[in-house]
Amino acid sequence: MKNILYFAAIFSFAAMSSCGSNSETDSKKIADSINTAKIDSAKSADTVASAPSHLAELKTDAEFVVSAADGGMLEVQLGKLAEQKSHNKSVKSFGAMMVRDHSKADEQLKKLASSKNIAIPATLSDKCQKQLSDLSAKNGTDFDKDYASAMVSGHKDNIDMFKKEADNGKDSAIVQWARGKLPTLEHHLDMAEQTDKVVNK
């Protein structure tokens, strides 16, 4: 019981310290900072605990979860944008698929992160928000081409990130989730490449 209370006290102090003195506004960086504080606290508590906590081993898994959550939110927002702005049937259809598939994946990831006590971004990171804003300013074929190109490059990056987690992750549940999403991401890449060809004819 003393060990549990000790861990709780350390965690509360570290969380307050990391948030209270930080003027950071990037949601992804904030989530990473919170998770780092939790993990560092868990490692400190492990030095006096009879049984090490699983949280202390989750640094790379937590970083993956944060990045996946940020990227998933972006896919949904860009998909909605494609449905609204594009007059191309292929682009609108692809955007609808992104909204549907990534909304489902995002909900699964939220539950998984909660079960592992991993903080995730509440809003888009500054980088993702800039990408959304830049595409929002496009219209017509310029929008279609830039959106399709972003979907090809983005899904290539996502596949690499998910494969890395699937191969090297420490937490079995997070690894399983990442591995389970790879076929969908690979299908998305195929469809993105097809859409890219259509808009660049």
N, C-alpha and C positions, 0 to 999 in steps of 0.2 A: 504493500500500500504506500509506503514511504517513497519507493521508487517511482510509482505512478504520479504521486503528488509532485515529486521533484521534476519529473519530465514535464508535467503540465505547467509548472512555474517557469521553467526555462523557456518553453515554447511561447508562453504568453509574453514574456519579456522580450524575446527575440522578435516576435511578430510585431510588437508595438514599436520596437526600436527601428526595425526595417521600414515600417510604414510611416511612423510619426516624423522621422527626420528626413524623409525622402520627398522631394518635390517632383519626382518623376510622374509624367502623365500618360506615358505609353502603356496601354493595358497589358500587353504581352510582357514587357519588362517588369511591370509590377508583379504579375503572376510568377515570373521566374524568381524575383527577389523574395516573395513570400515562401515559395517552395524551398529556396536555398536556406532561408532562416529555419524552416521546419526541419530540413535534413540535417543542418548543422546542430540544431538542438537535439535531434534524435541521436546523433553521434556522440554528443556530450553526455546525454543521459545513459547511453550504452556503456560508458566507462564505469558507471556505478550500478548498473542494472544487472540482475542475475541472468536475464535472457536478452540478447540484442534485439532491437526493434527492426522490423522489415523496412520501415521508412528510411532508415539510414542508408539503405542500398539503392534507393530509387532515383538518384540524380539524373542519369541519362534518360531513364524512363519518363521522369517528370518533364524534362526538357522536350522530349518527343510529344508528350500529351499536350503541352502548351502550344507547341508549333502546329500540331495537327488541329487543335481547336481553332487557332487563329486562321489557318488556311481554310478550314471547313467553313467558317463564317464568311470568309471572302468569296468562296465558291458560290454560296447561297446568294449573297448580295449581288455578285456579278451576273448570276443566272437570272435573278429578278430584273436586273437592268437590261439584259438581252431580251427578255420577254416583252419589256415595255418599249425599248427603243428600236429594235430591229424590225425591218420589214421583210427579212429573208426567212423563209420557212425553216430552213435547216438550222439557222442560228437560233431562232425562237424555240425550236424543238429541243436543241441541245441545252439551251438555257433552262428550259422546264425540267429536263432530266437532272441538271445540276442542283436545282432547287429541291427536287424530290429526294434524290439519293443522298445529298450531303446534309439535308435537314435531318433525315433519319440517322445518319452516321453521327451527326453532332449530338443528338439526344442520347445515343448509346454512349458516346464518349463522356458526356456530362455525368451520367450515372456511374461510369467506370471511375472517372476522376474523383467523384465524391466518395466512392467506396474505398479509395486508396488515400484519401485525405490530401489530394493534389489540387492546388488552386489552378484555375484556368482563366483566360482573359474574358472579361464581360463584354468588351467591345473590340473592334478591330484595332490592331497595332497601327502605329503611325505609318509604317511602310505599306500595309495593306490598304489603309484608308487613302493614301496617296494614289495607289493603283486604281481604286474605285473612283476617286475624284477625277483622275486623268481620263478614264474611260467614259465617265459621265459627260465629259465635255465633247466627246466625239459624236458624230451623227452619220447616218447613211452608210455607205460602203466603207468609209474610214472606220466607223465603229465596228462593223462586222469583221473587217480584216484584223483590227487590233485585238478584238475580243477573241477571235479564233486563234490567233497567234499566242495570246496570253494563256489560253487553255492548253495548247500543246506544250509550251515550255513549263507551265505550272504543273501539269500532270506528270511530266518527266521528272521534275524535281520531287514531287510528292511520292512517286513510285520509288525513287532512290531512298528517300527518307524512311518510308514504310518498310522497305526491304532491310535497311540497316537495323531498324528496331526489331523486325522479325528474326533477324539472324543474331543480334547481339544484346537484345534487351534482357533485363534481369527478372522482371516481374512476369510470371507466366500468363496472367490474365491480360495484361497489356500487350504482350507478345502475340497472344492468340488473336486479340482484336485486330492488331496491325496486319497479321498474316491473313486474316479473314477478309480484309478490305482490299487486298492487292488485286484479286481478279476484277473487282468493280473498277478500281482505278485504271487498270490496264484496258478495260473496255472503254472507259471514258477517254483514254488517250487515243484509242483507235477511232472513236467517233469524233474527237477533236481534230484529228488529222484529216478525216474525211470532210468535216465542215470547213477546215482551212483551205482545202482544195476547191471546194464549191465556191467560196467567196473570192478566191483569187483566180478564177477562170478568166 
